[in-house]
Amino acid sequence: MSRHVLFSFDLERDFARAVELRGRWVSRDRTAGGFAERPQWVGIRARGRDGVLEWIDREMERASVVVTLVGAETAGLYYVTHALEQAHERDLGVVGIRVHQMDDGLQRVGVPGYDPLDGFRDASGRRLYMTHDWLPGFSDRFLGSWIEFAAEQAGL
């Protein structure tokens, strides 16, 4: 089944990691939304906060799953929080991927950060969304199943 995935991440720290994950997803005949190349971000950011939020909301209209790359400071980012809240309100699939062990494009790995999905819980306190650790050379074979599972959990 074709899923339109919106990738939510820290643009400054995790862009290269997002490019790698998006490539692994799209290469399997799937689509990825919520992903602008660096030059496009200049135009999107130039429209200010409202312009960025409108862009995210437009991408959400087509998305079935939001994949949040959990890096060192992802949890504190306004736009990531907005995307997650919108996904939750729209009953979309949501999955987190801890990316600190991935190369950042400069042959560096990161440090783990707080998982923003941890705040989404049901009345009994159980987490609503799963987060997986990306292990280079191992996890690439599971990316599709993680996304499909998130969509199935949302009933999509």
C-alpha positions as CSV (number, residue, x, y, z in Angstrom):
1,M,0.0,0.0,0.0
2,S,1.3,3.5,-0.8
3,R,1.8,5.7,2.2
4,H,2.5,9.4,2.1
5,V,5.0,10.1,4.9
6,L,5.8,13.4,6.4
7,F,9.2,13.6,8.0
8,S,9.6,15.8,11.0
9,F,13.1,16.6,12.3
10,D,15.6,19.2,13.5
11,L,16.6,20.9,10.3
12,E,19.9,22.2,11.6
13,R,21.2,19.0,13.2
14,D,19.5,16.1,11.4
15,F,19.0,17.2,7.8
16,A,21.5,14.6,6.4
17,R,20.0,11.9,8.5
18,A,16.5,12.8,7.2
19,V,17.8,12.7,3.6
20,E,19.1,9.2,4.2
21,L,15.9,7.9,5.7
22,R,13.7,9.6,3.1
23,G,15.8,8.0,0.4
24,R,15.3,4.6,1.9
25,W,11.6,5.2,2.1
26,V,11.0,6.8,-1.3
27,S,13.3,4.3,-3.1
28,R,10.6,1.7,-2.4
29,D,8.1,3.3,-4.6
30,R,6.6,5.5,-1.9
31,T,6.2,9.2,-1.4
32,A,7.5,11.5,1.2
33,G,6.0,14.8,2.2
34,G,7.1,17.3,4.7
35,F,10.5,17.4,3.1
36,A,11.9,20.4,1.4
37,E,15.5,20.6,0.1
38,R,17.7,23.2,1.8
39,P,17.1,25.9,-0.9
40,Q,13.3,25.5,-0.6
41,W,13.6,26.0,3.2
42,V,14.9,29.5,2.5
43,G,11.7,30.5,0.8
44,I,9.5,28.7,3.4
45,R,11.3,30.3,6.3
46,A,11.1,33.7,4.7
47,R,7.3,33.6,5.1
48,G,7.8,33.5,8.8
49,R,6.2,31.3,11.5
50,D,2.8,31.4,9.9
51,G,4.2,30.4,6.5
52,V,6.0,27.5,7.9
53,L,2.9,26.3,9.8
54,E,0.8,26.6,6.7
55,W,3.4,24.5,4.8
56,I,3.3,21.8,7.5
57,D,-0.5,21.8,7.6
58,R,-0.6,21.5,3.8
59,E,1.7,18.5,3.9
60,M,-0.4,17.0,6.7
61,E,-3.5,17.0,4.4
62,R,-1.8,14.3,2.2
63,A,0.1,12.4,4.9
64,S,-0.9,9.1,6.4
65,V,2.1,8.8,8.7
66,V,4.4,11.3,10.5
67,V,7.9,10.0,11.1
68,T,9.8,12.0,13.7
69,L,13.5,11.8,13.8
70,V,14.4,11.9,17.5
71,G,17.8,13.6,17.8
72,A,19.6,15.6,20.5
73,E,17.2,18.5,20.6
74,T,14.2,17.5,18.6
75,A,11.8,17.5,21.5
76,G,12.1,21.3,22.1
77,L,11.4,22.3,18.5
78,Y,8.2,24.3,17.9
79,Y,7.6,23.0,14.4
80,V,8.2,19.3,15.4
81,T,5.7,19.8,18.3
82,H,3.2,21.3,15.9
83,A,3.5,18.4,13.4
84,L,3.1,15.8,16.2
85,E,0.1,17.6,17.7
86,Q,-1.5,17.9,14.3
87,A,-0.8,14.2,13.5
88,H,-2.4,13.2,16.8
89,E,-5.5,15.4,16.3
90,R,-5.9,14.0,12.7
91,D,-5.5,10.4,13.9
92,L,-2.5,9.8,11.6
93,G,0.1,7.2,12.1
94,V,3.1,8.4,14.1
95,V,6.4,6.7,14.7
96,G,9.7,8.0,16.1
97,I,13.2,7.0,15.1
98,R,16.1,7.8,17.3
99,V,18.8,8.9,14.9
100,H,21.7,9.8,17.1
101,Q,23.7,6.8,15.9
102,M,23.4,7.8,12.3
103,D,26.1,9.7,10.5
104,D,25.2,13.4,10.4
105,G,26.8,13.8,6.9
106,L,30.1,15.0,8.5
107,Q,31.0,11.5,9.8
108,R,29.8,12.3,13.3
109,V,27.2,10.6,15.4
110,G,25.1,12.5,17.9
111,V,23.8,12.1,21.4
112,P,20.4,10.8,22.4
113,G,17.8,13.4,23.2
114,Y,14.4,13.4,25.0
115,D,11.7,11.6,22.9
116,P,8.9,14.0,22.1
117,L,6.5,11.1,21.6
118,D,6.8,10.2,25.2
119,G,4.3,12.9,26.1
120,F,1.5,11.2,24.1
121,R,-0.2,8.8,26.4
122,D,-3.6,7.3,26.9
123,A,-5.7,7.6,30.1
124,S,-3.8,4.7,31.8
125,G,-0.4,6.3,31.1
126,R,0.6,4.0,28.3
127,R,2.5,5.4,25.4
128,L,0.5,5.9,22.2
129,Y,3.3,5.9,19.7
130,M,6.4,3.7,19.3
131,T,10.0,5.0,18.9
132,H,12.7,2.8,17.5
133,D,16.5,3.1,17.6
134,W,18.2,3.4,14.2
135,L,21.1,1.0,14.1
136,P,23.2,1.5,11.0
137,G,23.5,-1.6,8.9
138,F,20.5,-3.2,10.6
139,S,17.5,-1.0,10.9
140,D,17.1,-0.1,7.2
141,R,15.3,-3.4,6.6
142,F,12.7,-2.4,9.3
143,L,11.8,1.2,8.2
144,G,8.9,0.1,6.0
145,S,7.4,-2.1,8.7
146,W,7.7,0.6,11.4
147,I,5.8,3.0,9.1
148,E,3.2,0.4,8.1
149,F,2.7,-0.6,11.7
150,A,2.1,3.1,12.7
151,A,-0.5,3.4,9.9
152,E,-2.2,0.2,10.9
153,Q,-2.4,1.4,14.5
154,A,-4.1,4.5,13.3
155,G,-6.6,2.4,11.3
156,L,-5.2,3.7,7.9
